[in-house]
Amino acid sequence: MACRWFTHASCHFRDRGPDGAPLPAVVSLSLVLLLEVLTAVAPPAHAQVAPQWSYCTGDSDIDWNTQIRNCTILIQSPRESRKNRSIAYINRGLAYYTLRNFDQAISDYSEAINLDPGSATAYHNRGLAYKNSGALDPALGDYTEAIRLDPRYASAYVARGNVFVIKGDYDRAISDYNEAIRTSPDVLAYYNRGLAYYNKKNLDQAISDYSSALRFNPRYALAYANRGLAYYDKAEYERALADYNEALRLDPDQAITYSNRGLVFAVRKDYDRAIADYNQAIRIDPNYAVAFYNRGLAYANKDDLDRAIADYSEAISLDPALAEAYFNRGNAYYYKDDYDRAIADYTRTIDLNPDYALAYNNRALCHYQKKDFDAALSDYAAALRIDPQYAAAYENRGDVHYAMGDYDRAIADYGEAIRIRPQTAQFYFSRARAHYAKRDYDRAIADYGEVLRIDPRDAAALNNRGDAYAAKRDYNRAIADFSEAIRINPNVAFYHADRGLAYYNTADYDRAIADYTEAIRINPRYAAAYDNRGNAYMGKREYDRAIADYEEALKINPKSARAYNNRGVAYFSKQEFDKAIESYGAAIALNPDYAAAYANRGEAYATRGEFDQAVADYSEAIRINPELAMYYAHRAGAHLGKQDIGRALADYNQAIKINAKADWAYLNRGLLYLYNGAAPKALVDITQAAELDKKDAINALWLDIVALRSGLPGRLADAAKELDMTAWPAPIVRLYLGQFTPAAVFAAAEDGSGLMKQRRFCQANFYAGLWALRQNAKEEAHRLLKVAADECYKTQLEWRAAVAELTLLEAALSAPPGASPPKPPEREGAANGKEPQKEPPRDQENEKDK
């Protein structure tokens, strides 16, 4: 997926680009051509020779056209013997050959053979003319006949070996070069055998042969140039550079050598010197397509994509069949986000080379970016048909499956990539995020562990493993991993933000705030860090600071529905319900499917006693997320506010069906039963609530109240052993245990502010009222319950219970002496229910943009 490949998003991703390295490329190295020598035949040596023989010698010191004229006179002379006329044809053929008139050369050599069938030279030279005109098989036949006529004809062995090299039959070529060396060792035999060994990837033997050629001719520039090429392929770049330097000293007009030396500089990332060499190559040969291509690669590695594209385009204009130029131009367009042009270039690459797996892979990357996942999958399949061991294609196809939400197939593809290249950390990293997406956190942790085995300093893997531990609520290990990631790379903002979230989840709000502050220092426009710091201030009940942070998040990202929602929670906590409703409405306007915002707005409406609006909002939340039990419980409370007992009971039943361990749902349904004449059912439900959460003081209090009213012994003393008796509502429990006075309870309720303080006083009044009733102090009970009914918010369990208790108590107070106590009403005063925690939804940045 600019490493090797490209990926997508979840957890913290590595950036990947089109396949290749360092910018995708199939570096084109141009071999220097095979060499061979035509053979001239000396003119007759006897005294009585025509003067034209002095100008029909095959000697390059004489103008070739002059030789053709004089050889022609001799060929047409009736005085010359068949043998001499054969020699004249051979030397005239050499002149035509040198002038690249291969057809006329072949004709002359054929005439020479007709006149002298035993002339090995004529066969040899005609073979060279056939070879250079592209007729390789006739050339082979002529070389073989020359060797038959003269088994020690070294040049014929070299020439035949060269044809075998062209045909890719390197073993037979080497056999011929061996015979030439055995017969008559010279520079060309060693040099050409070096080329054959190079093509067989036997680089050491190629280097040895080039070195032997240089012993014959220490000024042989081509031998230095090709030995440099062999050293380059062995990654012995200093030796390659030394050979290229010497080759250019001996022959400064070799464009290929400049181009190849440029490759050495490119490997060393010295792109400016590489470009300088490519410039020289182009100056020498303005039509040298490969030099433009290689210069394009250098510009691409300097991120100068426009110049790279210009050079690739020039290479293509010079050589329209240069597939690599289309391929790399496609890569440049990819990095410019011009995916349509990139696709066109990759397609042209595939047209030129249908087996080019990299082109299919990179075209698939473009399809992925355009979200054309089916086309991407098709291209990856093609790449893998061509190269079943193409690990990166498996990983990239896995990324497509991941983006489509098909995590099992993604994991299977990542597994194949790992099977092929088990030491590639990236593959484990990608599979880990797929396991994380499936909530298989243990396997995600194991895969991140493999990444860290390969590279213990991989900060991204440490951070993501921390995310997985946090998802398991193993916050201590999460914090340890986040801290190590920060130690390795302290300047990544989201590492601090993730650790801040872990501290937040352990209620260590000060450390959370410190981490979010550091994240903001690193990235002052990190909206999520402001949002989450706001949540931490909410944990400390510093609502104004929380609101300030939410406002800052919204300045950076005005379309953050989450920030509006969280600001609404802060306003709700400050009891500024109009502002809360306004903020929730803004969140919903940005995200009409934001269930939490509907639920929170419903809570605000219910708190104000606007139950119709509350039911409507809770119903929207349920429509969006019908599997969250809490929403049904909230809606049940709103139905109770409307005295719609039937719908309330149905909602509590549904909440319990969804989450059979929801203690608050059992408690609320139990209170509904209690105040609607079904005390036995109430006792069953409240007992279940207390069993499900033995650390909840409200559950314990209600179980004690209902048990005593049912004629059963109280259980509060035993239950208190499981409770935190240092935190609210422990003072109320101590009141019921006879350890506190009502005055002490009200004093303890003073320790709070805003919504918390209001809720504590609501509970203090209500439970002190029930305590007074237990002591038969009915007037005091009535006073306290009246305060609770008047001042508790209408979403609080204690408000609805206070209304019901007042109804019963007032009936008892107004009854004549001796009358039976009133029964609970059947359709009035049902409790709204224990309110689940009203903390804001958390903006957990577990999945980051790379």
C-alpha positions, 0 to 999 in steps of 0.5 A, spaced: 500 500 500 512 511 501 514 504 504 512 499 499 504 498 499 498 503 501 493 502 507 487 505 510 484 506 517 483 503 523 488 504 530 494 507 527 496 505 520 503 506 517 503 509 510 504 505 504 505 507 497 505 503 490 509 497 490 517 498 489 523 501 492 524 507 494 519 510 489 516 504 485 521 502 480 524 497 475 531 500 474 533 499 467 540 497 467 543 498 459 548 492 458 553 494 453 553 490 447 556 484 445 562 485 440 565 481 434 570 483 429 569 482 421 575 478 418 578 481 412 583 477 407 589 480 404 590 481 397 594 476 393 602 477 394 605 475 387 608 480 383 604 481 377 597 484 381 593 489 379 594 496 382 587 496 384 589 491 390 592 496 394 585 499 395 581 493 396 584 491 402 578 491 408 583 496 411 579 502 415 585 506 413 582 507 406 575 510 405 570 504 404 567 507 398 574 507 394 574 500 396 568 498 393 570 501 387 576 498 386 574 491 389 568 492 383 574 493 378 577 486 380 571 482 381 569 484 374 576 483 371 577 477 367 584 477 368 583 475 376 582 468 378 576 465 382 580 465 388 582 472 387 575 474 385 572 471 392 577 475 396 575 481 392 568 479 394 569 478 401 573 485 402 567 489 398 562 485 403 566 488 409 566 495 406 558 494 405 557 491 412 561 497 415 556 502 411 551 497 414 548 495 407 547 488 410 543 485 404 549 487 399 554 485 404 550 478 404 550 478 397 558 479 396 559 473 401 555 469 398 558 470 391 565 469 395 562 462 397 560 460 390 567 462 388 571 459 394 566 454 398 572 452 402 573 460 405 571 460 412 572 467 412 566 468 407 562 464 412 564 467 418 563 474 415 556 472 412 554 470 419 555 477 422 551 480 416 546 475 417 546 476 425 546 484 424 540 484 419 536 479 424 537 473 421 540 469 427 539 462 424 542 463 418 548 466 422 548 460 426 549 456 420 554 460 417 558 460 423 558 453 424 560 452 417 566 456 418 568 452 424 567 446 420 572 449 415 577 451 420 576 448 427 581 453 430 577 459 428 577 463 434 573 469 432 567 464 429 566 461 436 566 468 439 561 470 433 557 464 434 557 465 442 554 472 441 548 469 437 547 464 443 547 470 448 542 473 443 537 467 443 538 466 451 542 460 450 548 462 455 550 455 456 552 454 449 555 461 448 559 460 454 561 453 451 563 457 444 567 462 448 571 457 452 573 454 445 575 461 443 579 462 449 582 455 448 584 456 441 586 463 441 585 467 448 584 474 447 580 480 450 573 479 446 573 472 448 573 474 455 569 480 455 563 476 451 564 470 456 563 475 461 557 478 458 554 471 458 556 469 465 552 476 467 546 474 464 546 467 468 547 472 474 553 468 475 556 475 477 563 473 480 565 469 474 563 475 470 567 480 474 573 475 473 572 475 465 572 482 465 578 482 469 581 478 464 579 482 458 582 488 462 589 484 463 589 483 455 587 491 454 588 495 460 584 501 457 578 497 455 573 502 457 567 497 456 570 492 460 570 497 466 563 499 464 560 492 464 564 490 470 562 496 474 555 493 472 556 487 475 559 490 482 552 494 482 548 488 482 552 485 487 551 491 491 558 493 491 557 500 490 564 503 491 567 498 486 562 499 481 563 507 482 570 506 481 570 502 475 565 507 472 569 512 473 575 509 470 571 507 464 569 514 463 576 517 464 578 512 458 571 514 454 568 520 456 563 519 451 559 513 453 552 515 455 550 508 458 556 509 463 554 515 465 547 513 466 549 507 470 553 511 474 547 515 476 544 509 478 550 508 483 549 515 486 541 514 486 542 508 491 546 512 495 541 517 495 545 522 492 540 524 487 543 531 485 549 527 483 545 522 479 541 527 476 548 530 473 550 524 470 543 523 467 544 530 464 551 528 461 548 521 458 542 525 455 547 531 452 551 525 449 545 522 446 538 526 446 535 520 444 537 515 450 530 514 453 533 510 459 537 516 461 530 520 461 527 514 465 532 514 470 532 521 471 525 521 472 526 516 478 531 521 481 526 526 481 521 522 484 525 520 489 526 528 491 519 528 491 519 533 484 513 529 481 512 534 476 519 533 473 519 526 474 512 526 470 516 530 464 522 525 464 517 519 464 513 522 458 520 524 454 522 517 455 515 514 453 516 519 446 522 516 445 521 509 446 513 507 446 514 500 448 518 502 455 513 499 460 517 501 466 516 508 464 509 508 464 509 504 470 513 509 474 509 515 471 503 512 474 506 511 481 508 519 480 500 520 478 498 516 484 502 520 489 499 526 486 492 523 487 491 523 480 488 516 480 485 516 473 491 518 470 495 513 474 490 507 472 491 509 465 498 508 465 498 502 469 493 499 464 498 501 458 504 498 462 499 491 463 498 492 455 505 492 454 507 486 459 501 482 461 505 479 466 507 485 470 504 483 477 506 490 480 502 494 475 496 490 477 498 491 484 498 498 483 492 499 479 488 496 485 491 501 489 488 506 485 481 503 485 482 502 492 483 510 493 477 511 488 473 506 493 472 501 487 473 495 491 471 490 486 476 492 481 481 493 486 480 485 488 480 483 481 487 486 480 490 483 486 487 477 484 491 478 477 497 480 481 497 473 485 495 469 479 502 471 476 506 471 482 503 467 487 508 469 492 507 476 492 506 477 499 505 485 498 499 483 494 496 479 499 496 484 504 493 489 500 488 485 498 487 484 505 486 491 506 480 492 501 477 486 505 478 490 511 475 496 508 469 492 506 468 490 513 470 483 511 475 482 517 475 474 516 478 474 509 482 480 511 485 476 516 486 470 511 490 474 506 494 477 512 496 470 514 498 468 507 503 474 507 506 472 513 506 465 511 510 468 505 515 473 509 514 471 516 519 476 518 515 482 515 513 486 521 508 490 517 504 484 515 503 482 523 501 489 524 495 489 519 493 483 521 493 485 528 488 491 526 483 486 523 483 482 530 482 489 533 476 490 529 473 484 530 474 485 538 479 479 538 483 483 542 488 477 545 490 475 538 491 483 536 495 483 542 499 477 540 500 480 533 503 486 535 507 482 540 510 479 533 511 486 530 515 488 537 519 481 536 521 483 530 522 491 531 522 492 539 522 500 537 516 500 533 512 505 537 506 505 533 505 497 535 506 499 542 501 504 542 496 500 538 497 494 543 496 499 548 489 500 545 488 493 545 489 492 552 485 498 554 479 495 550 480 489 555 480 494 560 487 492 562 489 499 563 495 498 567 498 494 561 495 499 556 499 505 560 505 501 560 505 500 552 503 508 551 509 510 556 514 506 552 511 509 545 512 516 548 519 514 550 521 512 543 517 517 540 515 523 544 513 528 539 506 524 536 500 527 539 496 521 539 500 517 543 499 522 549 492 522 547 491 515 548 495 515 554 490 520 557 484 516 555 487 510 559 488 515 565 481 517 564 478 510 564 482 509 571 479 516 574 486 519 574 483 525 571 489 530 573 494 525 569 489 525 563 489 532 563 496 533 563 497 528 557 491 531 553 495 538 554 501 535 551 498 532 545 495 539 544 502 542 545 504 538 539 498 539 535 495 545 537 489 543 532 488 537 535 480 537 536 479 530 539 484 532 544 481 538 546 474 534 546 477 529 551 480 534 555 474 536 556 471 530 558 477 529 564 475 536 566 468 533 567 470 527 571 473 533 576 466 536 575 470 543 573 464 544 568 466 551 565 473 548 563 470 542 560 465 547 556 471 551 554 475 545 551 469 543 547 468 550 545 475 550 542 474 543 539 468 546 535 472 552 533 477 547 530 472 542 527 465 546 527 462 539 524 464 535 530 457 532 533 461 529 539 463 535 541 456 538 541 454 532 545 459 533 550 458 540 551 450 539 552 452 534 557 456 539 561 451 544 560 446 539 563 451 538 569 451 545 570 443 545 570 443 549 564 438 545 561 436 550 555 443 550 553 444 543 553 438 541 549 440 546 544 447 543 544 444 536 543 440 539 537 446 541 534 449 534 534 443 531 531 443 536 526 450 534 524 449 527 525 441 525 525 443 518 527 447 520 533 443 515 538 447 518 544 445 525 543 437 523 542 438 520 549 441 525 552 436 530 549 431 526 552 434 526 559 434 534 559 426 534 556 425 529 562 428 533 567 424 539 565 418 534 566 417 535 558 415 527 557 412 527 550 418 530 547 423 525 552 419 519 549 420 522 542 427 522 543 428 516 546 424 512 541 429 515 536 435 513 540 432 506 540 431 506 532 438 507 531 441 503 536 435 498 538 440 493 542 442 498 548 438 496 554 439 503 557 435 507 552 429 502 554 430 504 561 430 511 560 424 511 555 420 507 561 422 513 566 419 518 561 413 513 560 412 513 568 412 521 568 406 520 563 403 515 568 403 510 562 405 504 566 404 499 561 409 502 556 414 503 562 413 495 564 414 493 557 420 497 556 423 495 563 422 488 560 425 489 554 431 492 557 432 486 561 431 481 555 437 485 552 441 485 558 440 480 563 445 483 568 442 490 568 441 491 575 438 498 574 433 495 570 431 490 575 431 495 581 427 500 576 422 495 575 422 492 582 420 499 584 414 500 579 411 493 582 412 496 589 408 502 587 403 499 583 401 493 588 405 487 586 410 487 592 412 480 592 414 481 585 418 488 587 422 484 592 424 479 587 426 484 582 430 488 587 433 482 590 436 480 583 438 487 583 442 487 589 445 480 587 447 483 580 451 489 583 453 488 591 457 494 591 451 499 589 449 502 595 442 504 592 440 497 591 442 495 598 438 501 601 432 499 597 432 491 598 433 493 606 426 498 605 422 493 601 424 487 605 422 490 612 416 492 609 414 485 607 415 483 614 422 480 612 429 481 616 433 487 614 439 485 610 443 492 610 448 490 615 451 484 611 450 488 605 454 494 607 460 490 608 461 490 600 460 497 600 465 503 599 463 506 606 467 512 604 463 515 598 456 518 597 451 515 599 455 511 604 452 517 609 445 515 608 447 507 609 450 509 616 443 513 617 439 506 616 445 502 620 444 507 626 451 510 625 449 517 623 443 522 624 439 526 619 443 532 620 450 528 619 447 526 612 445 533 610 452 535 612 455 530 607 451 532 602 454 539 602 460 536 599 458 537 592 456 542 587 452 543 581 448 537 579 451 532 583 449 537 589 442 537 587 442 530 586 445 528 593 440 533 597 434 530 593 437 523 596 438 526 603 431 528 603 428 522 600 431 517 604 431 521 611 424 522 609 423 514 609 427 513 615 423 518 619 417 514 617 420 508 619 421 511 626 413 513 625 415 520 625 410 522 620 410 529 620 417 529 619 417 524 614 412 528 610 416 534 610 422 531 608 418 527 602 415 534 600 421 537 599 424 531 595 418 531 591 418 539 590 426 539 588 428 533 585 429 532 578 423 528 575 428 523 572 431 521 579 428 515 582 427 518 588 423 524 585 418 519 583 418 514 589 417 521 593 411 522 589 408 515 591 410 515 598 407 522 599 400 519 596 400 513 601 402 518 607 397 523 606 392 518 605 394 515 612 394 522 615 387 524 613 384 517 615 380 516 621 383 513 627 383 505 627 382 505 619 386 500 615 393 503 612 392 505 604 394 500 599 399 502 594 395 505 588 395 501 582 396 507 576 399 512 580 406 514 583 410 509 579 418 510 580 422 513 574 427 508 575 435 509 577 438 513 572 444 510 569 450 514 569 450 521 565 457 521 563 458 524 556 460 519 550 467 518 550 471 520 544 476 515 544 481 516 539 483 508 538 483 509 531 487 514 528 488 517 521 495 516 519 
